Amino acid sequence: MYQYKYGGNKGKSYDLVEAQDLVVVRTKEPIDLKSKESEISENSRSLVSNMIPVVCFPEANVTIYKCINKGKRSAMGLRNTVRKTLKQEASVKFAGRVLKDRRSGEPVVYTENFFIKFQDHVSKATCKEIIKSCDLKIRETLGFAKNAFFAVAPKGTGLDVFKIAETLLKKKEVEYCHPELVRKKKSKAIFSRQWHLKPVTVNGNRIDQHVHLEAAWSYNKGEDITIAVIDDGVDVQHEEFNQPGKVVFPRDTVINVDDGSPKRFEENHGTGCAGVACASGNFKASGVAPAARLMPIRSGGLGSLAEAKALQWATDKGADIISCSWGPADGPWWDSEAPLHFIPFDLPDSTRLALDYAVQEGRNGKGCVIVWAAGNGNEIVDLDGYASHHQVIAVAASNDRGTRSYYSDYGNAIWCCFPSNDVYASHIPHPKPLTPGIWTTDRLGQFGENPGAKEYGDSEGKYYAQFGGTSSACPGVAGVIALMLSANENLTWEEVKEIIKHSCDKIDTINGDYDANGHSPYYGYGKINAQTAVANALKANEAEVVNFTLNGVSQFSKNKDIAIANGAPSVPLKENSRFCGFSLGLTPYTPNLGLRYKTIINKKGSTKWFTSSNYSGTKDRRRKLIGFAIELTGDLAADYSVIYKAKLRGEEEWVWGENGSICGTTKDGGDAIENFSIWIEKR
């Protein structure tokens, strides 16, 4: 068994075991060893006939094969023979053993490369000396973290890379170190004209599940904003992209060239994602932000250094938004018991630090806004270290009926949803979709998804009508964010995320399981409304906003949540029902004016201050709430007053409060609050 750690010497350990029937082969050129054209010996050809390709990393000319036992020779024996024989071939660069994740069984390719980050205070000379002492050479000094290096061990080091990483981690000067471990990156697509953008009729069905884009375009179309699409490359020769000034700073972080186009026959995914985000709309497909610039970045396998370098490139070259429609492997959406659904996948230290770099250094310190596809496994997104990272916006998928796409991942990390396709199987209680999917750009030529048939898109093969998954939903939200930033370039990444929270339409309210804070595990804060999002972004620029209203949700011990309306009493539906707590918010949203509030619980004392949309109170319905306080925050707080009153049990007179004062009592054993009223007014 082999072990590595993410998070430093005291971080979390992960175990890999040897796969006895798998062999990894890296060729010097992109060739298929099983093809008749491959120039290998007859001895090697006979062995290859007993090998089945199971995982391919085309960007590195790497393929993992399964060795099939025939006759008396075991699969492991065949694997060892294959390794020794193929190493002699001129066209083969490496043939070796394969490890697999002990929990999931997923193959993992180890390289003889390392990510090493030393403590910030360590001198460059000491860093280089320690690296040299372990017989490593610096391949690259990394710019997304201080004292971070990509180092390489001598050829033939093999599985000793794990011992070397362990030795380095024990040194007090080293903060993080792990071998470069690469897994197959899973695109979040599941393979309509543009019904996600406006109301349309498809196959005789009127589809009205759009994101109010035409109204948002009355403000702008994403001018002067750059969206980086990190994926498997984008076909920038497509007519919707091949225009002056549209494509900026393309990059391939696998082979380190300024060319973000696809290199392999199966690399179609990024072209579809880019089309959803920012296709120009001059021909047959419009992106959500058709005037935005596109930065296409072709990246490598999951956990590779190319992944971290792609985030750094986007940041350094001025991307405003980074769209990522990929991540760890999903469990099968149709099989709820599959083991892969329950296995967490953490971020490598290299990728995590690159994400930190993007939100800290991007956009001149305002931070790149990073959008991530939630996943297509019908599973808990919170186990996915990429999509659930607190600095990204995790996007789920809704369908053409305004409910959850069956495959879409769910959980606490979901921030919002965007329209995409759906799936159908006779054994699941889910209606057939009304549309084939999302209409978007397709890679040109024979390798595209559309062979030139109208049922797949257009007759010329330039557009694809069946794109989908959270892969499509993610760049849709990236496009909306481009409209927001075009309206207000001063927004920080955190402000963008908060504005989206207040710019969503609640869908599927009966089954959406929205909590007191307005969050659904399936839709986040709802389906993003582009018009509302841009309007709210603009309001953040305004020096003064009048006509605010206060709203929220109150909870009582004996009935369901009750909506709080500005100035209206919040009264329980059942007698002897105690007030337990509330969540509050202001409409319209602006970062210049906010709320914070706290509650006082009998025999528990005062809670901490909570901010807008968070619940303050008790979840123990045996407790009683005896007081609360509310105050305004932000640049506009001095211009408004928040006023509130409460009816205490057994008392005729109401108790009043204003601008942070306690309404009720602070003494244990005091009267419980029966109902209350809150409103905001201009001073």
Number of C-alpha atoms within 10 A of each C-alpha: 9 17 14 22 22 19 18 19 20 12 11 11 12 14 14 19 17 16 20 19 20 27 25 25 23 22 20 13 12 14 17 14 21 17 10 9 9 12 15 18 13 9 11 19 17 11 18 19 12 18 23 15 17 11 17 17 17 18 20 16 17 22 21 24 21 19 25 19 16 10 7 7 11 15 20 17 14 21 29 19 13 23 17 13 15 25 17 15 16 12 18 18 16 18 24 22 20 22 25 22 17 16 15 14 14 16 23 23 22 23 17 20 22 27 23 26 25 25 15 14 9 14 13 12 8 12 20 15 13 16 18 13 10 13 13 20 18 16 13 12 14 20 15 23 17 16 21 24 24 21 21 22 21 11 8 9 13 14 16 13 22 20 14 19 21 19 14 22 23 14 12 11 18 22 20 24 30 26 26 21 21 18 23 20 19 16 23 28 23 18 15 23 21 21 23 28 20 17 16 17 15 15 10 8 10 13 20 17 23 23 27 18 20 16 15 22 17 10 16 18 26 25 16 14 24 28 32 33 32 29 31 28 28 33 26 24 12 18 18 24 25 13 12 7 10 19 19 17 17 24 23 27 24 19 14 13 11 14 19 27 24 24 17 13 11 12 22 24 26 29 29 30 32 34 30 30 32 31 31 24 17 11 9 17 23 22 27 33 35 28 24 26 26 28 28 32 31 31 28 28 24 23 24 26 24 21 22 24 24 27 28 24 23 27 27 17 16 19 26 28 30 24 27 28 28 26 24 23 22 24 20 17 19 16 11 14 11 12 13 18 21 16 14 15 14 19 18 25 21 31 23 18 19 23 22 18 21 29 22 16 16 24 23 13 13 19 23 31 28 26 27 29 35 39 35 28 23 22 23 24 28 19 18 23 17 26 28 23 17 10 20 25 27 31 36 38 34 30 26 24 19 18 20 26 27 23 25 29 30 27 20 16 26 28 30 32 32 28 33 33 30 28 20 15 10 8 7 9 9 13 13 12 15 18 22 22 29 26 29 29 36 30 28 21 13 11 15 23 26 25 21 18 12 14 13 19 25 18 13 13 22 23 29 28 25 25 29 27 33 34 31 33 33 34 34 32 32 31 29 28 32 33 32 31 26 24 25 19 18 15 21 19 26 15 17 21 21 15 24 28 22 23 25 24 17 20 21 19 11 7 11 18 14 20 13 22 17 18 23 26 22 31 33 26 25 30 30 29 24 28 23 24 25 28 20 24 29 19 19 21 17 10 9 13 17 10 10 18 17 20 21 22 21 25 27 27 21 16 13 11 18 17 18 24 17 18 17 13 16 22 19 21 13 11 10 12 20 24 27 27 25 26 25 27 21 19 12 18 25 25 19 17 21 19 20 21 22 24 28 28 26 21 15 12 15 18 15 13 15 18 20 15 22 18 23 25 25 23 13 9 15 9 18 28 28 30 28 28 22 24 19 21 15 12 13 16 17 12 14 17 17 21 21 25 22 24 22 21 15 10 11 8 10 15 18 17 18 18 16 18 14 20 25 25 20 18 14 14 12 18 19 24 25 24 20 22 19 24 19 21 15 13 8
